[in-house]
Amino acid sequence: MNGIRTIAQQIALRWRNRQVLGPVSFTIEPGEQLLITGDPGSGKTLLTKAFTKELFHEGTLAFFRNGEAVSPRIQRVQQHYHFNNRSNVNNFYYQQRFNSIDSDDAASVREELEKTGSKAEQWQPLLQLFAMEEHLDSPLLHLSSGEHKRFQLIRAFLQEPDIMILDEPFTGMDTRSRQLLRGLIEKKAATGMQFIMICDKAQAPACFNKILHIEGRYQLPDNGRIELPAGLPLVNTGLGCLVQMTNASIRYEERVLLSDVNWTIRPGEAWWLKGVNGSGKSTLISLINGDNPKAYANNLVLFDRVRGTGETIWDIKQNIGYVSPELQWYFDRNSTVFQAVASGLFDTIGLFRSLTPEQEQTVRRWLHTFHLIADADQPIWQLSTSQQRMALLARAMVKNPVLLILDEPCQGLSDGQQKAFTAAINRLSEDPGRSLIYVTHYETELPDCVQYKLELQNGRAITSSYQPEKAISA
């Protein structure tokens, strides 16, 4: 077969005098598609960066075609596309997505695709396949996490590499998008494109016929549990209603994202917020957590107080623990793990004040809970994706909030971490005063405490009680 043969011998990576990967050796023959699996923090992403020479590595990595050494075209699709603004500076912040004036400097999908050197007629089939035609002139900053992933894939496939590396490509994608991507990978593999992919074995397309498993150092304890801090007090809110929105609508220029949404959340309720990529889930959440200025134009009551009657954004946020993929993307890279978790006490993206001894003790208890105490002084960006997510989950819980908003909280977590985290959420939800909004495309990730569902369809909200299929069939 006239394809690429890859020989990796004793590949090892070091960071700050600590070995973080390897040594590992493997061969990928022409026609083989490599699936990389492994424990959290095992160095899977770092290994793929060795292929693109983004990181210096020990050992050798050589490529051959028909016995001749070659330098193949390699394209790596990372978990999130980091882009600069039109001024060529990457200085975006999380809330900027919901401030249309502030995001004017963000490049559009069209502008970024033009940078690939491909022509518009080449974009069309992929734009159509991934239902991104209507977003061609949208700023990248306005895309949802799932739309962002689809844009990344379109951009990568347009460049027709010899080897394509996909790092957790299904993360944040709805069911239809995942199916489309699997089909496209199968089609391209049949034409000779070679794939290296990091993902769970159950999600991999059928064409993946070689597996490399990497052991890691980040492990949950033997009992597989996340032990909540001892003596965690019950939430005693005295509130009658946490969220009440009446006929809420959001429009950006000619595009209506949400229309006449009615939603009430009372103390103790746990909700599944569901919808396809781009349906408006993150925008709906932004009305609740104080990040969207369009909240003032809507009939909205938060924590028994009408929005726009003198409350500050901090009055709202003090009741909420929040985590999302976007928060992880835009989090302050200069923060240590300790500072990142501590910032949850003040709802800031970074720590800008001193802690009391009691607050410091609280932070350390949550670091212990998520098995991050050994990394407390490490910059958060040096951690693996799953460890970063664990740190931000600890940040969401550090103030024992009335309302937990967990937007795709298990992205990047291993099966063991997902199960342990979900069990911890069930225990937290035993508090009769605590409420939960849980966003996921995977129903199997939902904690058992979920009682209600709000599904967004074409801008409209459909609310209902929720019973998992396993409970219905029992």
C-alpha positions as CSV (number, residue, x, y, z in Angstrom):
1,M,0.0,0.0,0.0
2,N,1.4,3.4,-1.0
3,G,1.0,5.1,2.4
4,I,3.1,6.4,5.2
5,R,5.1,4.1,7.6
6,T,5.8,5.7,10.9
7,I,8.5,4.4,13.3
8,A,8.6,5.8,16.8
9,Q,11.5,4.7,18.9
10,Q,11.9,5.5,22.6
11,I,9.9,8.7,22.5
12,A,10.1,10.5,25.8
13,L,9.1,14.0,26.9
14,R,10.3,16.0,29.9
15,W,8.9,19.1,31.5
16,R,10.8,21.0,34.3
17,N,13.2,18.1,34.8
18,R,10.3,15.7,35.2
19,Q,9.6,12.9,32.7
20,V,6.0,13.3,31.6
21,L,5.9,10.7,28.9
22,G,7.6,7.5,27.9
23,P,9.7,6.2,26.7
24,V,7.3,4.6,24.2
25,S,8.0,2.8,20.9
26,F,5.5,1.9,18.2
27,T,5.1,1.5,14.4
28,I,2.2,2.6,12.2
29,E,2.0,0.7,8.9
30,P,0.4,2.1,5.8
31,G,-3.4,1.6,6.1
32,E,-3.3,1.5,9.9
33,Q,-5.2,4.1,11.9
34,L,-3.9,4.6,15.4
35,L,-6.1,5.1,18.4
36,I,-4.3,6.5,21.5
37,T,-5.9,5.8,24.8
38,G,-4.7,6.2,28.3
39,D,-5.1,7.5,31.8
40,P,-5.6,11.2,32.6
41,G,-2.3,13.1,32.6
42,S,-0.5,10.2,30.8
43,G,0.9,12.5,28.1
44,K,-1.4,11.5,25.2
45,T,-1.7,15.1,23.8
46,L,2.0,15.7,24.4
47,L,2.8,12.7,22.3
48,T,0.8,14.0,19.4
49,K,2.7,17.3,19.7
50,A,5.9,15.4,19.1
51,F,4.6,14.5,15.6
52,T,4.1,18.2,14.7
53,K,7.4,19.3,16.4
54,E,5.6,21.5,18.8
55,L,7.6,19.9,21.6
56,F,11.2,18.7,21.8
57,H,11.3,15.0,22.4
58,E,13.9,12.3,23.1
59,G,14.1,9.3,20.8
60,T,13.4,9.2,17.1
61,L,10.3,9.7,15.0
62,A,10.8,8.8,11.3
63,F,8.4,8.5,8.3
64,F,8.8,6.4,5.2
65,R,6.9,6.0,1.9
66,N,7.9,2.9,-0.2
67,G,11.1,2.6,1.9
68,E,12.1,6.2,1.2
69,A,12.4,8.7,4.1
70,V,9.8,11.5,3.7
71,S,8.4,14.5,5.5
72,P,4.7,14.0,5.5
73,R,2.1,16.8,5.8
74,I,0.7,16.5,9.3
75,Q,-2.3,18.4,10.6
76,R,-3.1,18.3,14.3
77,V,-6.6,19.3,15.5
78,Q,-6.3,20.3,19.1
79,Q,-9.1,20.2,21.6
80,H,-9.7,24.0,21.2
81,Y,-8.7,26.3,18.3
82,H,-6.7,29.2,19.7
83,F,-7.1,32.2,17.5
84,N,-6.0,35.8,17.4
85,N,-8.1,38.9,16.8
86,R,-7.7,41.0,13.7
87,S,-5.0,42.9,15.5
88,N,-3.1,39.6,15.8
89,V,-3.5,39.5,19.6
90,N,-5.1,36.7,21.6
91,N,-6.7,38.8,24.4
92,F,-10.2,37.5,24.4
93,Y,-12.2,37.0,27.6
94,Y,-15.1,34.7,28.4
95,Q,-17.9,37.3,28.7
96,Q,-16.8,38.9,25.4
97,R,-18.8,36.2,23.5
98,F,-22.0,37.8,24.8
99,N,-21.0,41.4,24.1
100,S,-21.4,41.9,20.4
101,I,-19.7,45.3,20.3
102,D,-16.6,44.0,22.2
103,S,-16.3,41.0,19.8
104,D,-16.1,43.0,16.6
105,D,-12.3,42.5,16.4
106,A,-12.7,38.7,16.3
107,A,-12.1,37.2,12.8
108,S,-14.9,35.4,11.1
109,V,-15.1,31.8,10.0
110,R,-14.7,33.0,6.4
111,E,-11.5,34.9,7.2
112,E,-9.9,32.0,9.0
113,L,-10.8,29.6,6.2
114,E,-9.2,32.0,3.7
115,K,-5.9,31.6,5.6
116,T,-5.8,27.9,4.6
117,G,-5.2,29.0,1.0
118,S,-8.2,27.0,-0.2
119,K,-11.0,28.4,-2.4
120,A,-14.6,29.0,-1.4
121,E,-15.8,26.2,-3.7
122,Q,-13.7,23.8,-1.7
123,W,-15.3,24.9,1.5
124,Q,-18.9,24.3,0.4
125,P,-19.1,20.5,0.7
126,L,-17.6,20.6,4.3
127,L,-19.7,23.6,5.4
128,Q,-22.8,21.8,4.2
129,L,-21.8,18.5,5.7
130,F,-21.3,20.0,9.2
131,A,-24.2,22.5,8.9
132,M,-21.9,25.5,9.1
133,E,-23.0,27.4,6.0
134,E,-25.0,30.0,8.0
135,H,-22.0,30.7,10.2
136,L,-19.6,31.6,7.4
137,D,-19.6,35.3,8.4
138,S,-20.0,34.7,12.1
139,P,-17.1,35.8,14.4
140,L,-15.3,32.8,15.8
141,L,-16.0,34.2,19.3
142,H,-19.7,33.7,18.8
143,L,-19.5,30.0,18.0
144,S,-20.7,27.5,20.5
145,S,-18.1,24.9,21.7
146,G,-19.7,22.3,19.3
147,E,-19.7,24.7,16.4
148,H,-16.1,25.6,17.2
149,K,-15.1,22.0,16.9
150,R,-16.9,21.6,13.6
151,F,-15.0,24.7,12.3
152,Q,-11.7,23.2,13.4
153,L,-12.5,20.0,11.5
154,I,-13.5,21.8,8.3
155,R,-10.3,23.9,8.5
156,A,-8.2,20.7,9.0
157,F,-9.8,18.6,6.2
158,L,-9.4,21.5,3.7
159,Q,-5.6,21.1,4.1
160,E,-5.7,17.5,2.9
161,P,-2.8,16.3,5.1
162,D,-1.1,12.9,4.8
163,I,-1.6,12.3,8.5
164,M,-4.3,13.9,10.6
165,I,-4.1,13.9,14.3
166,L,-7.5,14.4,16.2
167,D,-7.3,15.1,19.9
168,E,-10.7,14.2,21.5
169,P,-12.6,15.3,18.3
170,F,-16.0,14.3,19.6
171,T,-15.8,16.5,22.6
172,G,-18.8,18.9,22.8
173,M,-20.4,17.6,19.6
174,D,-24.0,16.6,19.4
175,T,-25.1,13.1,18.2
176,R,-25.6,14.1,14.6
177,S,-22.2,15.8,14.3
178,R,-20.4,12.9,15.9
179,Q,-22.0,10.5,13.3
180,L,-21.0,12.8,10.4
181,L,-17.4,13.0,11.6
182,R,-17.1,9.2,11.9
183,G,-18.4,8.9,8.4
184,L,-16.0,11.4,7.0
185,I,-13.0,9.8,8.8
186,E,-14.0,6.4,7.3
187,K,-14.3,7.9,3.8
188,K,-10.9,9.7,4.0
189,A,-9.2,6.7,5.5
190,A,-10.4,4.7,2.5
191,T,-8.7,7.2,0.2
192,G,-5.3,6.8,2.0
193,M,-5.4,9.6,4.6
194,Q,-3.9,8.3,7.8
195,F,-5.4,9.1,11.2
196,I,-4.0,9.3,14.8
197,M,-6.8,9.9,17.3
198,I,-7.1,10.4,21.0
199,C,-10.5,9.3,22.3
200,D,-12.4,6.6,24.1
201,K,-12.3,3.3,22.3
202,A,-16.1,3.1,22.2
203,Q,-16.3,6.2,20.2
204,A,-13.7,5.4,17.6
205,P,-14.7,4.8,14.0
206,A,-14.5,1.2,12.8
207,C,-11.4,1.9,10.6
208,F,-9.1,2.3,13.7
209,N,-7.2,-1.0,13.8
210,K,-4.3,-0.2,16.1
211,I,-4.3,0.9,19.7
212,L,-1.6,2.5,21.8
213,H,-2.4,2.7,25.5
214,I,-0.4,5.0,27.8
215,E,-0.4,4.6,31.6
216,G,-0.6,7.8,33.6
217,R,0.3,9.1,37.1
218,Y,-3.0,10.8,38.0
219,Q,-5.2,8.3,39.7
220,L,-8.3,8.3,41.8
221,P,-7.9,6.3,45.1
222,D,-8.6,2.6,45.1
223,N,-12.3,3.1,46.1
224,G,-12.9,5.2,43.0
225,R,-14.6,7.9,45.0
226,I,-14.4,11.7,45.2
227,E,-14.8,12.2,49.0
228,L,-16.5,15.4,49.8
229,P,-15.0,17.6,52.5
230,A,-16.2,16.5,56.0
231,G,-18.8,18.7,57.7
232,L,-20.0,20.4,54.5
233,P,-22.9,22.6,55.7
234,L,-26.3,22.4,54.2
235,V,-27.4,25.2,51.9
236,N,-29.9,27.2,53.8
237,T,-31.2,29.8,51.3
238,G,-34.6,30.8,52.5
239,L,-35.3,31.5,48.8
240,G,-38.6,30.8,47.1
241,C,-37.3,30.8,43.6
242,L,-33.8,30.6,42.1
243,V,-34.6,31.3,38.5
244,Q,-37.7,32.6,36.8
245,M,-37.6,33.8,33.2
246,T,-40.7,34.8,31.4
247,N,-40.8,34.9,27.6
248,A,-37.1,35.5,27.4
249,S,-35.7,36.2,24.0
250,I,-32.2,36.8,22.6
251,R,-31.5,38.2,19.1
252,Y,-28.2,39.0,17.5
253,E,-28.8,41.2,14.5
254,E,-31.2,39.1,12.3
255,R,-30.5,35.9,14.1
256,V,-33.1,34.9,16.7
257,L,-31.3,32.5,19.1
258,L,-33.9,32.2,21.9
259,S,-37.6,33.0,21.6
260,D,-40.2,33.2,24.4
261,V,-38.3,30.9,26.8
262,N,-40.1,30.3,30.1
263,W,-38.2,28.5,32.9
264,T,-38.6,28.3,36.6
265,I,-36.0,26.6,38.9
266,R,-36.9,26.1,42.6
267,P,-34.6,25.1,45.5
268,G,-33.7,21.4,45.3
269,E,-34.5,20.9,41.6
270,A,-32.0,19.3,39.3
271,W,-32.4,20.0,35.5
272,W,-30.9,18.6,32.3
273,L,-30.4,21.4,29.8
274,K,-30.4,19.7,26.4
275,G,-30.0,20.9,22.8
276,V,-27.9,20.4,19.6
277,N,-24.8,22.5,19.0
278,G,-25.7,26.1,18.5
279,S,-29.2,25.8,20.0
280,G,-28.5,28.5,22.6
281,K,-27.7,26.5,25.7
282,S,-24.6,28.6,26.7
283,T,-26.5,31.8,25.9
284,L,-29.4,30.7,28.1
285,I,-27.0,30.0,30.9
286,S,-25.3,33.4,30.4
287,L,-28.7,35.1,31.3
288,I,-28.6,33.3,34.7
289,N,-25.0,33.6,35.7
290,G,-24.8,37.4,35.0
291,D,-22.5,37.2,31.9
292,N,-25.0,38.5,29.3
293,P,-26.1,42.1,29.3
294,K,-29.2,41.2,27.3
295,A,-30.6,39.9,30.7
296,Y,-31.6,43.5,31.4
297,A,-33.9,43.5,28.4
298,N,-35.8,40.4,29.6
299,N,-38.3,39.6,32.3
300,L,-35.9,37.7,34.7
301,V,-36.0,37.0,38.4
302,L,-32.8,35.6,40.0
303,F,-32.7,34.4,43.6
304,D,-35.9,36.2,44.4
305,R,-34.8,39.5,42.9
306,V,-35.9,41.1,39.7
307,R,-32.9,41.5,37.4
308,G,-32.0,45.2,36.9
309,T,-33.2,46.4,40.3
310,G,-29.9,47.5,41.7
311,E,-28.2,44.1,42.2
312,T,-24.6,43.6,41.0
313,I,-23.2,40.8,38.9
314,W,-21.4,39.7,42.1
315,D,-24.7,39.5,44.0
316,I,-25.8,37.0,41.4
317,K,-22.6,35.0,41.1
318,Q,-22.2,34.5,44.9
319,N,-25.1,32.0,44.7
320,I,-23.7,30.0,41.7
321,G,-20.9,27.5,41.1
322,Y,-20.1,27.3,37.4
323,V,-17.9,25.4,35.0
324,S,-17.9,25.2,31.2
325,P,-15.6,24.4,28.3
326,E,-15.4,28.2,27.5
327,L,-14.4,29.0,31.0
328,Q,-11.5,26.6,30.7
329,W,-10.4,28.1,27.4
330,Y,-10.3,31.6,28.6
331,F,-9.1,31.0,32.2
332,D,-6.0,33.0,33.4
333,R,-3.0,30.9,32.3
334,N,-0.9,32.6,35.0
335,S,-3.0,31.1,37.8
336,T,-1.6,28.3,39.9
337,V,-4.0,25.4,40.6
338,F,-4.5,26.8,44.2
339,Q,-5.3,30.2,42.8
340,A,-7.7,28.8,40.3
341,V,-9.7,27.0,42.9
342,A,-9.6,29.9,45.3
343,S,-10.9,32.3,42.7
344,G,-14.2,30.5,42.9
345,L,-14.7,32.1,46.3
346,F,-14.9,35.5,44.5
347,D,-16.1,34.5,41.0
348,T,-13.1,36.0,39.3
349,I,-10.9,34.5,36.5
350,G,-7.8,34.5,38.7
351,L,-7.1,35.4,42.3
352,F,-6.7,39.1,43.1
353,R,-7.0,39.3,46.9
354,S,-5.6,37.6,50.0
355,L,-7.4,34.8,51.7
356,T,-8.3,34.4,55.3
357,P,-7.0,31.4,57.1
358,E,-10.5,29.8,57.0
359,Q,-10.7,30.4,53.2
360,E,-7.3,28.9,52.6
361,Q,-8.3,25.9,54.6
362,T,-11.5,25.5,52.5
363,V,-9.5,25.7,49.3
364,R,-7.1,23.0,50.5
365,R,-9.9,20.7,51.5
366,W,-11.3,20.9,47.9
367,L,-7.9,20.3,46.4
368,H,-7.7,17.2,48.5
369,T,-11.2,16.2,47.4
370,F,-10.1,16.3,43.7
371,H,-6.6,14.8,44.4
372,L,-4.9,18.0,43.3
373,I,-3.1,19.0,46.4
374,A,0.3,17.8,45.1
375,D,-0.2,20.2,42.1
376,A,-1.4,23.1,44.1
377,D,1.5,25.4,43.2
378,Q,1.8,24.3,39.6
379,P,0.5,26.7,36.8
380,I,-2.9,25.3,35.8
381,W,-2.0,25.3,32.1
382,Q,0.8,22.8,32.8
383,L,-1.8,20.2,33.9
384,S,-3.4,17.8,31.6
385,T,-6.9,18.7,30.2
386,S,-8.6,16.4,32.6
387,Q,-6.7,17.8,35.6
388,Q,-7.5,21.3,34.5
389,R,-11.2,20.3,34.4
390,M,-11.0,18.8,37.9
391,A,-9.5,22.0,39.2
392,L,-12.3,24.1,37.7
393,L,-14.9,21.6,39.1
394,A,-13.3,22.2,42.5
395,R,-13.5,26.0,41.8
396,A,-17.2,25.6,41.1
397,M,-17.8,23.9,44.4
398,V,-15.5,25.8,46.7
399,K,-18.1,28.2,48.1
400,N,-20.8,25.5,48.5
401,P,-23.2,27.2,46.1
402,V,-27.0,27.2,46.1
403,L,-27.0,26.6,42.3
404,L,-24.5,24.4,40.4
405,I,-24.3,25.1,36.7
406,L,-22.3,22.4,35.1
407,D,-21.9,22.8,31.3
408,E,-20.3,19.6,29.8
409,P,-18.5,19.0,33.1
410,C,-17.1,15.6,32.1
411,Q,-15.4,16.7,28.9
412,G,-11.9,15.3,29.0
413,L,-12.4,13.1,32.0
414,S,-11.7,9.4,32.0
415,D,-14.5,6.9,32.6
416,G,-13.4,6.5,36.2
417,Q,-13.3,10.2,36.8
418,Q,-16.7,10.6,35.2
419,K,-18.3,8.0,37.5
420,A,-16.6,9.4,40.6
421,F,-17.6,12.9,39.8
422,T,-21.2,12.0,39.0
423,A,-21.5,10.1,42.3
424,A,-20.2,13.2,44.1
425,I,-22.9,15.4,42.4
426,N,-25.5,13.0,43.6
427,R,-24.3,13.3,47.1
428,L,-24.2,17.1,46.9
429,S,-27.7,17.1,45.6
430,E,-28.9,15.3,48.7
431,D,-29.0,18.8,50.2
432,P,-32.6,19.8,49.8
433,G,-31.7,23.4,49.2
434,R,-29.2,22.9,46.4
435,S,-30.3,23.1,42.7
436,L,-28.5,21.9,39.6
437,I,-28.4,22.7,35.9
438,Y,-26.5,20.0,34.0
439,V,-25.6,20.3,30.3
440,T,-24.4,17.3,28.3
441,H,-24.9,15.6,25.0
442,Y,-24.5,12.2,26.7
443,E,-27.5,11.1,28.7
444,T,-25.4,8.3,30.2
445,E,-23.4,11.0,32.0
446,L,-26.4,12.4,33.9
447,P,-26.4,12.0,37.7
448,D,-29.3,10.1,39.1
449,C,-30.6,13.3,40.9
450,V,-31.8,14.9,37.7
451,Q,-35.6,15.3,37.8
452,Y,-36.5,17.7,35.0
453,K,-35.4,18.5,31.4
454,L,-35.4,21.6,29.3
455,E,-34.7,21.0,25.7
456,L,-34.0,23.8,23.2
457,Q,-35.4,23.3,19.7
458,N,-35.2,26.1,17.1
459,G,-35.0,28.7,19.8
460,R,-37.9,27.4,21.8
461,A,-37.8,25.7,25.2
462,I,-39.6,22.5,25.9
463,T,-39.8,21.6,29.6
464,S,-40.8,18.3,31.1
465,S,-40.1,15.9,34.0
466,Y,-37.2,13.5,33.4
467,Q,-36.9,9.8,33.8
468,P,-33.9,7.9,32.5
469,E,-34.7,5.2,29.9
470,K,-33.3,2.5,32.3
471,A,-35.8,3.6,34.9
472,I,-38.7,3.6,32.4
473,S,-37.9,0.1,31.2
474,A,-37.4,-1.3,34.7
